[in-house]
């Protein structure tokens, strides 16, 4: 696994504790965290995917945003997943899920980090079936 840049120690400890393969890559000016073998809730077209987060240079003071999946996700029931689009990151096709922090649920500097964002990603994946 590549480690093109280091994350804060607490993030690396969290990622290692998840037991999933992960890597950091630099693609041009983008810093990317890839987490592989991400288990999905039932109802998607794949049991596992890779998840990608763009890591701002000012992180952890700067908020994380969205998530990208590879391969693309679809609901098994055929319903469309809203606010997704295809993008190339690190020369590979990724499906971007446009999900953001809001004024009601803001990024909290000193509290939020990769672990809280990944928990939110799990919430987004599960909540998709509440629509």
GROMACS elastic network, one bead per residue, 0.5 to 0.9 nm:
[ bonds ]
;  ai    aj funct       b0    kb
    1    21     6  0.75003   500
    1    22     6  0.67404   500
    1    23     6  0.53329   500
    1    24     6  0.80761   500
    2     5     6  0.87321   500
    2    22     6  0.82386   500
    2    23     6  0.51077   500
    2    24     6  0.59003   500
    2    25     6  0.64449   500
    3     6     6  0.67338   500
    3    22     6  0.88894   500
    3    23     6  0.56168   500
    3    25     6  0.63593   500
    4    23     6  0.80458   500
    4    24     6  0.54927   500
    4    26     6  0.60801   500
    4    31     6  0.85331   500
    5    24     6  0.60455   500
    5    25     6  0.68721   500
    5    26     6  0.74727   500
    5    31     6  0.78542   500
    6     9     6  0.82348   500
    6    12     6  0.82088   500
    6    24     6  0.74852   500
    7    10     6  0.81159   500
    7    11     6  0.61891   500
    7    12     6  0.61677   500
    7    24     6  0.83650   500
    8    11     6  0.54136   500
    8    12     6  0.65192   500
    8    13     6  0.88236   500
    8    60     6  0.83665   500
    9    12     6  0.51610   500
    9    13     6  0.61584   500
    9    14     6  0.86138   500
   10    13     6  0.50707   500
   10    14     6  0.61596   500
   10    15     6  0.86560   500
   10   113     6  0.89020   500
   10   115     6  0.89724   500
   11    14     6  0.50446   500
   11    15     6  0.61485   500
   11    16     6  0.85395   500
   11   113     6  0.72619   500
   11   114     6  0.60581   500
   11   115     6  0.68108   500
   12    15     6  0.50915   500
   12    16     6  0.60356   500
   12    17     6  0.84102   500
   13    16     6  0.51468   500
   13    17     6  0.60223   500
   13    18     6  0.87533   500
   14    17     6  0.50031   500
   14    18     6  0.64301   500
   14   114     6  0.82295   500
   14   115     6  0.65223   500
   15    18     6  0.52492   500
   15    19     6  0.70946   500
   15    20     6  0.71781   500
   15    21     6  0.83193   500
   15    22     6  0.72756   500
   15    35     6  0.83494   500
   15   114     6  0.85007   500
   15   115     6  0.77903   500
   16    19     6  0.55248   500
   16    20     6  0.70041   500
   16    21     6  0.79635   500
   16    22     6  0.81704   500
   17    20     6  0.80613   500
   18    21     6  0.87083   500
   20    35     6  0.67522   500
   20    36     6  0.62493   500
   20    37     6  0.64063   500
   20    38     6  0.74188   500
   21    34     6  0.84337   500
   21    35     6  0.60724   500
   21    36     6  0.53797   500
   21    37     6  0.71900   500
   22    33     6  0.72000   500
   22    34     6  0.54634   500
   22    36     6  0.59172   500
   23    32     6  0.82520   500
   23    33     6  0.58996   500
   23    34     6  0.53174   500
   23    35     6  0.67113   500
   23    36     6  0.85012   500
   24    31     6  0.72101   500
   24    32     6  0.55724   500
   24    34     6  0.62373   500
   24    35     6  0.89329   500
   25    30     6  0.83185   500
   25    31     6  0.60196   500
   25    32     6  0.52542   500
   25    33     6  0.66207   500
   25    34     6  0.78771   500
   25    90     6  0.80529   500
   26    29     6  0.68118   500
   26    30     6  0.56916   500
   26    32     6  0.61098   500
   26    33     6  0.89610   500
   26    90     6  0.78125   500
   27    30     6  0.50805   500
   27    31     6  0.63980   500
   27    32     6  0.74105   500
   27    89     6  0.72246   500
   27    90     6  0.52069   500
   27    91     6  0.83029   500
   28    31     6  0.81079   500
   28    90     6  0.82519   500
   30    54     6  0.67683   500
   30    55     6  0.74160   500
   30    56     6  0.76861   500
   30    57     6  0.85258   500
   30    89     6  0.85994   500
   30    90     6  0.87213   500
   31    53     6  0.84810   500
   31    54     6  0.58319   500
   31    55     6  0.52438   500
   31    56     6  0.68261   500
   31    57     6  0.74730   500
   32    52     6  0.65475   500
   32    53     6  0.56899   500
   32    55     6  0.56514   500
   32    56     6  0.87501   500
   32    89     6  0.85913   500
   32    90     6  0.85469   500
   33    51     6  0.81310   500
   33    52     6  0.54905   500
   33    53     6  0.51483   500
   33    54     6  0.64308   500
   33    55     6  0.68415   500
   34    50     6  0.66690   500
   34    51     6  0.56694   500
   34    53     6  0.66009   500
   34    54     6  0.89396   500
   35    38     6  0.67088   500
   35    49     6  0.86183   500
   35    50     6  0.55900   500
   35    51     6  0.51852   500
   35    52     6  0.63589   500
   35    53     6  0.85312   500
   36    39     6  0.89986   500
   36    48     6  0.81596   500
   36    49     6  0.64436   500
   36    51     6  0.64078   500
   36    52     6  0.86722   500
   37    47     6  0.87883   500
   37    48     6  0.52424   500
   37    49     6  0.54321   500
   37    50     6  0.57702   500
   37    51     6  0.83427   500
   38    47     6  0.82845   500
   38    48     6  0.50746   500
   38    49     6  0.51635   500
   38    50     6  0.57859   500
   38    51     6  0.67104   500
   39    46     6  0.88052   500
   39    47     6  0.59452   500
   39    49     6  0.68371   500
   39    50     6  0.89854   500
   40    43     6  0.83643   500
   40    44     6  0.71642   500
   40    46     6  0.74105   500
   40    47     6  0.54419   500
   40    48     6  0.56422   500
   40    49     6  0.75584   500
   40   122     6  0.80995   500
   40   125     6  0.73810   500
   40   126     6  0.84585   500
   41    44     6  0.70669   500
   41    47     6  0.74673   500
   41   122     6  0.85905   500
   41   125     6  0.71997   500
   41   126     6  0.64920   500
   42    45     6  0.86220   500
   42    46     6  0.87072   500
   42    47     6  0.73505   500
   42    76     6  0.87091   500
   42   126     6  0.88496   500
   43    46     6  0.85343   500
   43    47     6  0.88524   500
   43    74     6  0.85923   500
   43    75     6  0.58206   500
   43    76     6  0.52322   500
   43    77     6  0.72150   500
   43   129     6  0.79997   500
   44    47     6  0.70111   500
   44    73     6  0.64851   500
   44    74     6  0.57038   500
   44    76     6  0.51363   500
   44    77     6  0.83229   500
   45    72     6  0.86963   500
   45    73     6  0.62369   500
   45    74     6  0.55525   500
   45    75     6  0.61000   500
   45    76     6  0.54723   500
   46    49     6  0.69388   500
   46    71     6  0.82125   500
   46    72     6  0.87824   500
   46    73     6  0.70825   500
   46    74     6  0.82550   500
   49    69     6  0.65003   500
   49    70     6  0.57209   500
   49    71     6  0.62269   500
   49    72     6  0.84109   500
   49    73     6  0.84752   500
   50    68     6  0.82414   500
   50    69     6  0.56826   500
   50    70     6  0.52473   500
   50    71     6  0.72775   500
   51    67     6  0.67193   500
   51    68     6  0.56169   500
   51    70     6  0.66360   500
   51    94     6  0.89674   500
   52    67     6  0.58952   500
   52    69     6  0.62964   500
   52    70     6  0.82366   500
   52    94     6  0.84034   500
   53    64     6  0.75090   500
   53    65     6  0.75834   500
   53    66     6  0.71701   500
   53    67     6  0.53905   500
   53    68     6  0.65260   500
   53   114     6  0.88836   500
   54    64     6  0.70513   500
   54    65     6  0.74068   500
   54    66     6  0.81887   500
   54    67     6  0.78021   500
   54    68     6  0.86554   500
   55    58     6  0.82844   500
   55    59     6  0.64956   500
   55    60     6  0.86799   500
   55    62     6  0.88140   500
   55    63     6  0.85695   500
   55    64     6  0.64467   500
   55    65     6  0.85879   500
   56    59     6  0.52096   500
   56    60     6  0.80600   500
   56    62     6  0.64879   500
   56    63     6  0.75437   500
   56    64     6  0.70521   500
   57    60     6  0.85466   500
   57    62     6  0.78935   500
   58    61     6  0.58027   500
   58    62     6  0.51825   500
   58    63     6  0.84637   500
   59    63     6  0.65692   500
   59    64     6  0.74816   500
   59   113     6  0.84518   500
   60    63     6  0.66955   500
   60    64     6  0.80593   500
   60   109     6  0.69238   500
   60   110     6  0.76349   500
   60   112     6  0.78514   500
   60   113     6  0.63938   500
   60   114     6  0.86134   500
   61   108     6  0.85825   500
   61   109     6  0.55108   500
   61   110     6  0.75124   500
   62   107     6  0.82860   500
   62   109     6  0.76875   500
   63   101     6  0.83186   500
   63   106     6  0.88374   500
   63   107     6  0.57580   500
   63   108     6  0.81376   500
   63   109     6  0.79010   500
   63   112     6  0.82448   500
   63   113     6  0.82652   500
   64    67     6  0.89677   500
   64   100     6  0.86443   500
   64   101     6  0.85812   500
   64   107     6  0.79311   500
   64   112     6  0.89840   500
   64   113     6  0.78679   500
   64   114     6  0.78303   500
   64   117     6  0.72255   500
   65    98     6  0.81463   500
   65    99     6  0.70343   500
   65   100     6  0.56943   500
   65   101     6  0.71379   500
   65   117     6  0.83172   500
   66    96     6  0.72291   500
   66    97     6  0.58675   500
   66    98     6  0.53153   500
   66   100     6  0.58816   500
   66   101     6  0.86573   500
   66   117     6  0.89535   500
   66   121     6  0.82001   500
   67    95     6  0.83716   500
   67    96     6  0.59849   500
   67    97     6  0.54882   500
   67    98     6  0.72358   500
   67    99     6  0.75000   500
   67   118     6  0.89661   500
   67   121     6  0.71817   500
   68    72     6  0.88449   500
   68    86     6  0.89071   500
   68    87     6  0.86010   500
   68    94     6  0.58188   500
   68    95     6  0.52420   500
   68    97     6  0.59331   500
   68    98     6  0.86758   500
   69    72     6  0.60147   500
   69    73     6  0.71856   500
   69    93     6  0.89628   500
   69    94     6  0.55272   500
   69    95     6  0.50923   500
   69    96     6  0.65543   500
   69    97     6  0.78372   500
   70    73     6  0.76334   500
   70    92     6  0.87262   500
   70    93     6  0.72255   500
   70    94     6  0.51857   500
   70    95     6  0.63711   500
   71    93     6  0.80134   500
   71    94     6  0.68360   500
   71    95     6  0.73698   500
   72    86     6  0.83735   500
   72    93     6  0.86061   500
   72    94     6  0.67700   500
   72    95     6  0.53464   500
   72    96     6  0.87787   500
   73    81     6  0.83994   500
   73    95     6  0.74884   500
   74    77     6  0.85449   500
   74    78     6  0.72042   500
   74    79     6  0.79362   500
   74    80     6  0.72064   500
   74    81     6  0.69118   500
   75    78     6  0.54347   500
   75    79     6  0.59596   500
   75    80     6  0.69333   500
   75    81     6  0.71402   500
   75   128     6  0.88713   500
   75   129     6  0.85961   500
   76    79     6  0.77082   500
   77    80     6  0.89362   500
   81    84     6  0.67123   500
   81    97     6  0.88592   500
   81   128     6  0.73592   500
   82    97     6  0.82736   500
   82    98     6  0.85689   500
   82   128     6  0.89197   500
   83    96     6  0.81963   500
   83    97     6  0.61559   500
   83    98     6  0.54222   500
   83    99     6  0.77641   500
   84    95     6  0.64966   500
   84    96     6  0.53643   500
   84    98     6  0.60116   500
   85    94     6  0.83892   500
   85    95     6  0.56216   500
   85    96     6  0.52501   500
   85    97     6  0.69588   500
   85    98     6  0.80121   500
   86    93     6  0.67113   500
   86    94     6  0.57242   500
   86    96     6  0.59406   500
   87    92     6  0.81764   500
   87    93     6  0.57438   500
   87    94     6  0.52983   500
   87    95     6  0.62247   500
   87    96     6  0.66311   500
   88    91     6  0.57157   500
   88    92     6  0.52208   500
   88    94     6  0.58538   500
   88    95     6  0.85650   500
   89    92     6  0.54429   500
   89    93     6  0.64982   500
   89    94     6  0.66217   500
   90    93     6  0.84312   500
   96    99     6  0.89536   500
   99   121     6  0.88605   500
   99   124     6  0.80457   500
  100   105     6  0.89336   500
  100   106     6  0.88676   500
  101   104     6  0.80219   500
  101   105     6  0.56101   500
  101   106     6  0.51167   500
  101   107     6  0.62070   500
  102   106     6  0.50854   500
  102   107     6  0.80041   500
  103   106     6  0.52302   500
  103   107     6  0.88037   500
  105   108     6  0.87799   500
  107   111     6  0.82285   500
  107   112     6  0.63089   500
  107   113     6  0.88050   500
  108   111     6  0.53494   500
  108   112     6  0.53252   500
  108   113     6  0.86290   500
  109   112     6  0.60435   500
  109   113     6  0.81976   500
  110   113     6  0.78775   500
  111   116     6  0.83196   500
  112   115     6  0.75520   500
  112   116     6  0.55506   500
  112   117     6  0.70768   500
  113   116     6  0.54614   500
  113   117     6  0.61963   500
  113   118     6  0.86535   500
  114   117     6  0.50181   500
  114   118     6  0.60161   500
  114   119     6  0.85282   500
  115   118     6  0.52294   500
  115   119     6  0.62818   500
  115   120     6  0.87061   500
  116   119     6  0.50218   500
  116   120     6  0.62740   500
  116   121     6  0.87184   500
  117   121     6  0.62368   500
  117   122     6  0.87631   500
  118   122     6  0.63417   500
  118   123     6  0.86062   500
  119   122     6  0.51565   500
  119   123     6  0.63611   500
  119   124     6  0.88020   500
  120   124     6  0.61947   500
  120   125     6  0.86372   500
  121   124     6  0.50217   500
  121   125     6  0.62482   500
  121   126     6  0.86975   500
  122   125     6  0.51170   500
  122   126     6  0.62678   500
  122   127     6  0.85058   500
  123   126     6  0.51930   500
  123   127     6  0.58443   500
  123   128     6  0.84878   500
  124   127     6  0.50870   500
  124   128     6  0.61477   500
  125   128     6  0.55195   500
  125   129     6  0.79115   500
  126   129     6  0.61617   500
  126   130     6  0.77534   500
  127   130     6  0.52059   500
  127   131     6  0.74098   500
  128   131     6  0.59981   500
